[in-house]
Amino acid sequence: TGPRIRVRFFAGYDLPADLTSAAGLRAAYRRGVPMGGDLLAAADGRAPQFYVWATQDSASQALQRVQIIKGWVEAGETKEAVYDVVCAAGKELGTNHRCPDNNASVNLQDCSTDADTGAAELRGLWQDPSFDPHSRAFYYVRVLENPSCRWSTWDAINARQAPNPKLAATIQERAWSTPIWYHPLKQPKQR
């Protein structure tokens, strides 16, 4: 949405265990499918692994969380599910696939933010808990920063006025990847 957050996103069935090194990323490009690619179903129907990696824009806020958004069609209806997959400060995901609040805040008097919350880099490996090898789907990454002042709040502070109460005082900048498209196994024929 503005900041230059770097994002990498891969899917595959035999991704290396250590994707945190440069050698691991090279292996992910060789053995996985990068964002924007097509992932074919495994012959044995197993669920793919997804690897996400994001780094903050050094001129912007720290990262708060990484999410994977899944889209699919079920009984003719489009569906969407949002999963938090990596949380800042090493916080553990809840049973609802959500990161706990990291208590990042913005001082609306001068737009200063907490320097001690968030992360410069987030990465992790994830598998879809509701994966169906017979269902076409797409997956993409969304990275969220800690909150920051909205431009209208900055303008109000500079003009020594109260922020417009009809507008949100803060925003949460983000970045998206292109999707990875999953192509399913053929459905068995009904007898």
ABEGO torsion letter per residue (X at the ends): XGBBBBBBBBBEABBBABAABAAAAAAAAAABBBBGBBBBBBAAGBBBBBBBBBBBBAABBBBABBBBBBBBBBGGBBBBBBBBABBBGGBBBBAAGBBBBAGBBBBAAAGBBBAABEBABBBBBBBBAABBAABBBBBBBBBBBBBBBBAAAAAAAAAGBBBBAABBABBBBBBBBBBBBBBBBBBBBBX
